[in-house]
Amino acid sequence: MDKPLAPSGRAGFMAGYLEALALVERLHRLLLDVIKDEFERVGVLEINAVQALLLFNIGDNEVTAGELKSRGYYQGSNVSYNLKKLVEMGYMHHQRCEIDRRSVRVRLTPRGREIRDVVDQLFLRHAEGLQEKGVIDAAGIEDITGALRRVERYWTDQIRYIY
């Protein structure tokens, strides 16, 4: 592991860290804009990008609202609102758990799977485009993913052990 940075190196690291944080935030917002544009292009206007991404991440799984967050499928504070809307619009089925009647399990309807497939095809086109245009290769994706996972573990540890 690297040794601690000297004070002059800390300032540079901090600047880079803040730039990376801003970039992650901008990329997430940009991803939502890209999804929104795709749905406008295909004429699906009743669903928003957050809801479409939620359907994509659930995929073929059957989950509870709590599992959505624990599995990393959804980080928003309004998960209950979005699930309720998706059920009302016919994109998801919901069913009370037999064991714990307070808990509701959700899964995609055929209509929800259509939305998931639109997002899947969008991501497939982007993955192919990134490689074909030489924006990033498989090794670069592995490096980025590995670094982001390490940051995720560090932040998770900070939340768990800070108190």
C-alpha positions as CSV (number, residue, x, y, z in Angstrom):
1,M,0.0,0.0,0.0
2,D,1.2,3.6,-0.6
3,K,2.7,5.6,2.3
4,P,0.8,8.7,3.5
5,L,1.1,11.8,1.4
6,A,3.2,14.8,2.5
7,P,1.1,18.0,3.2
8,S,1.8,19.3,-0.3
9,G,0.6,15.9,-1.8
10,R,-2.5,16.0,0.3
11,A,-3.7,19.2,-1.3
12,G,-3.3,17.7,-4.7
13,F,-5.0,14.4,-3.7
14,M,-7.9,16.4,-2.1
15,A,-8.4,18.4,-5.3
16,G,-8.4,15.2,-7.3
17,Y,-10.8,13.5,-4.9
18,L,-13.2,16.5,-5.1
19,E,-13.0,16.4,-8.9
20,A,-13.8,12.7,-8.9
21,L,-16.8,13.2,-6.5
22,A,-18.2,15.9,-8.8
23,L,-17.6,13.7,-11.8
24,V,-19.5,10.8,-10.3
25,E,-22.4,13.1,-9.4
26,R,-22.5,14.6,-13.0
27,L,-22.2,11.2,-14.6
28,H,-25.2,9.9,-12.6
29,R,-27.3,12.9,-13.6
30,L,-26.1,12.5,-17.2
31,L,-27.1,8.9,-17.2
32,L,-30.6,9.8,-16.2
33,D,-30.7,12.4,-19.0
34,V,-29.5,9.8,-21.5
35,I,-32.3,7.4,-20.4
36,K,-34.9,10.1,-20.5
37,D,-33.8,11.0,-24.1
38,E,-34.1,7.4,-25.1
39,F,-37.6,7.1,-23.7
40,E,-38.6,10.3,-25.5
41,R,-37.1,8.9,-28.7
42,V,-39.2,5.7,-28.5
43,G,-42.3,7.5,-27.4
44,V,-42.6,6.3,-23.8
45,L,-43.4,9.4,-21.8
46,E,-45.2,8.2,-18.7
47,I,-42.2,6.8,-17.0
48,N,-39.2,8.8,-15.7
49,A,-35.5,7.8,-15.9
50,V,-35.3,6.9,-12.3
51,Q,-38.2,4.5,-12.6
52,A,-36.8,3.0,-15.8
53,L,-33.4,2.4,-14.2
54,L,-35.2,0.8,-11.2
55,L,-37.0,-1.6,-13.5
56,F,-33.8,-2.4,-15.3
57,N,-32.0,-3.2,-12.0
58,I,-34.8,-5.4,-10.7
59,G,-34.8,-7.4,-13.9
60,D,-36.1,-10.9,-13.3
61,N,-35.8,-10.7,-9.5
62,E,-38.6,-10.5,-7.0
63,V,-37.7,-8.2,-4.2
64,T,-38.9,-6.1,-1.3
65,A,-38.4,-2.4,-1.1
66,G,-35.8,-3.0,1.6
67,E,-33.9,-5.4,-0.6
68,L,-33.8,-2.8,-3.4
69,K,-31.6,-0.6,-1.2
70,S,-29.6,-3.4,0.4
71,R,-28.8,-5.0,-3.0
72,G,-27.7,-1.6,-4.4
73,Y,-30.5,-1.5,-7.0
74,Y,-31.9,1.8,-5.7
75,Q,-30.4,4.6,-3.6
76,G,-33.2,7.2,-3.6
77,S,-35.2,8.2,-0.6
78,N,-38.5,8.0,-2.5
79,V,-38.4,4.3,-3.4
80,S,-41.9,3.7,-2.0
81,Y,-43.3,6.5,-4.2
82,N,-41.7,5.1,-7.3
83,L,-42.8,1.5,-6.5
84,K,-46.3,2.7,-6.0
85,K,-46.4,4.6,-9.3
86,L,-44.9,1.7,-11.2
87,V,-47.6,-0.6,-9.8
88,E,-50.3,1.9,-10.6
89,M,-49.0,2.2,-14.2
90,G,-48.9,-1.6,-14.6
91,Y,-45.1,-2.0,-14.8
92,M,-44.8,-4.0,-11.6
93,H,-46.8,-6.6,-9.6
94,H,-46.9,-6.4,-5.9
95,Q,-47.9,-8.9,-3.3
96,R,-47.9,-8.9,0.5
97,C,-45.5,-11.5,2.0
98,E,-47.2,-14.4,3.6
99,I,-44.8,-14.5,6.6
100,D,-44.4,-10.8,7.2
101,R,-47.7,-9.0,6.2
102,R,-46.0,-5.6,6.5
103,S,-43.6,-6.5,3.7
104,V,-44.5,-6.3,0.0
105,R,-42.6,-8.2,-2.7
106,V,-42.5,-6.7,-6.2
107,R,-41.6,-8.1,-9.7
108,L,-41.9,-6.8,-13.2
109,T,-45.0,-7.3,-15.3
110,P,-44.6,-8.0,-19.1
111,R,-44.9,-4.2,-19.6
112,G,-42.1,-3.6,-17.0
113,R,-39.9,-6.1,-18.8
114,E,-40.4,-4.2,-22.1
115,I,-39.1,-1.1,-20.3
116,R,-36.2,-3.1,-18.9
117,D,-35.4,-4.3,-22.4
118,V,-35.3,-0.7,-23.8
119,V,-32.7,0.2,-21.2
120,D,-30.8,-3.0,-21.8
121,Q,-30.6,-2.2,-25.5
122,L,-29.5,1.4,-24.8
123,F,-26.7,0.2,-22.5
124,L,-25.7,-2.5,-25.1
125,R,-25.4,0.2,-27.8
126,H,-23.4,2.4,-25.5
127,A,-21.0,-0.4,-24.5
128,E,-20.4,-1.2,-28.2
129,G,-19.9,2.4,-29.1
130,L,-17.4,3.0,-26.3
131,Q,-15.3,0.1,-27.5
132,E,-15.7,0.8,-31.2
133,K,-14.7,4.5,-30.8
134,G,-11.8,3.6,-28.6
135,V,-13.2,5.6,-25.6
136,I,-12.4,2.8,-23.2
137,D,-11.5,-0.9,-23.5
138,A,-12.2,-3.9,-21.2
139,A,-9.1,-3.3,-19.1
140,G,-10.1,0.4,-18.6
141,I,-13.6,-0.7,-17.5
142,E,-12.1,-3.2,-15.0
143,D,-9.8,-0.5,-13.6
144,I,-12.6,2.0,-13.1
145,T,-14.9,-0.6,-11.6
146,G,-12.3,-1.8,-9.3
147,A,-11.4,1.7,-8.1
148,L,-15.1,2.6,-7.6
149,R,-15.7,-0.6,-5.6
150,R,-12.8,0.2,-3.3
151,V,-14.3,3.7,-2.7
152,E,-17.7,2.1,-2.1
153,R,-16.2,-0.3,0.5
154,Y,-14.4,2.6,2.2
155,W,-17.5,4.8,2.3
156,T,-19.6,1.8,3.6
157,D,-17.1,1.2,6.3
158,Q,-17.2,4.9,7.3
159,I,-21.0,4.7,7.7
160,R,-20.9,1.5,9.7
161,Y,-18.0,2.3,12.0
162,I,-18.2,6.1,12.5
163,Y,-20.1,5.9,15.7
